[in-house]
Amino acid sequence: MEIREAQQIIDQWITTTGVRYFNELTNMAMLTEEVGEVARIIARKYGEQSFKDGEDGKELSDELADVLFVLICIANQTGVDLTQALERNLQKKTKRDSNRHRENKKLKS
């Protein structure tokens, strides 16, 4: 699925199943909540924290999809074409960082 297609599919889902978009502030809070759930899994699965007894086994893939879903909702309701935005962002990063990472002594093994 292409990003633009995902934006269209989510818009259709929101306007049929979801009734309407939550407002931007609510969606920003939801995005923060979902990113927190991703952070919790990462900290426990790849970091030094451990899961608590009986803690439900949420899947990283599902939580990342939740983040993407809410991010696309915010883009849709604010008129952002994520395909164009990502293309521009990659061009900016490529121009700005063309040598930066290769010359970073911290990244050399």
Secondary structure, 3 states (H helix, E strand, C coil): CCHHHHHHHHHHHHHHCCCCCCCHHHHHHHHHHHHHHHHHHHHHHCCCCCCCCCCCCCCHHHHHHHHHHHHHHHHHHHCCCHHHHHHHHHHHHHHHCCCCCCCCHHHCC
